[in-house]
């Protein structure tokens, strides 16, 4: 799993959630879209899923998404937006670019844990990312 997030607290929260849920996901971090693109275009194995924040430095999550979806090797990777943005324009723009899901970060940790669990459980059985 690739987590593209510039907030260290959010990175720690996701890692803690995965540990608490007992999920077998190795979290690779990128602090912004530029770093993520460097990782994805290197020769390392591709992640099974990308969790992407929208509000980041250098290039925004939406700009990153457009670049990713224009790349023939990367365009089918499932991308889940994990954000605080309730902006309907952001939501629509992300779906138009081909995201696999849009999750609002809830305030309560228990709600966050539940959303992460359901999302990663679904993607763990999805045939697109197996293989």
Secondary structure in CASP SS format (residue, H / E / C, confidence):
PFRMAT SS
TARGET T0000
AUTHOR 0000-0000-0000
METHOD secondary structure of the structure
MODEL  1
X C 1.00
X E 1.00
X E 1.00
X E 1.00
X C 1.00
X C 1.00
X C 1.00
X H 1.00
X H 1.00
X H 1.00
X H 1.00
X H 1.00
X H 1.00
X H 1.00
X H 1.00
X H 1.00
X H 1.00
X H 1.00
X H 1.00
X H 1.00
X H 1.00
X C 1.00
X C 1.00
X C 1.00
X C 1.00
X C 1.00
X C 1.00
X E 1.00
X E 1.00
X E 1.00
X C 1.00
X C 1.00
X H 1.00
X H 1.00
X H 1.00
X H 1.00
X H 1.00
X H 1.00
X H 1.00
X H 1.00
X C 1.00
X C 1.00
X C 1.00
X C 1.00
X C 1.00
X C 1.00
X C 1.00
X C 1.00
X C 1.00
X E 1.00
X E 1.00
X E 1.00
X C 1.00
X C 1.00
X C 1.00
X C 1.00
X C 1.00
X C 1.00
X C 1.00
X C 1.00
X H 1.00
X H 1.00
X H 1.00
X H 1.00
X H 1.00
X H 1.00
X H 1.00
X H 1.00
X H 1.00
X H 1.00
X C 1.00
X C 1.00
X C 1.00
X C 1.00
X C 1.00
X C 1.00
X C 1.00
X C 1.00
X E 1.00
X E 1.00
X E 1.00
X E 1.00
X E 1.00
X C 1.00
X C 1.00
X C 1.00
X C 1.00
X H 1.00
X H 1.00
X H 1.00
X H 1.00
X H 1.00
X H 1.00
X H 1.00
X H 1.00
X H 1.00
X C 1.00
X C 1.00
X C 1.00
X C 1.00
X E 1.00
X E 1.00
X E 1.00
X E 1.00
X C 1.00
X C 1.00
X C 1.00
X C 1.00
X H 1.00
X H 1.00
X H 1.00
X H 1.00
X H 1.00
X H 1.00
X H 1.00
X H 1.00
X H 1.00
X H 1.00
X H 1.00
X H 1.00
X H 1.00
X H 1.00
X H 1.00
X H 1.00
X C 1.00
X C 1.00
X H 1.00
X H 1.00
X H 1.00
X C 1.00
X C 1.00
END
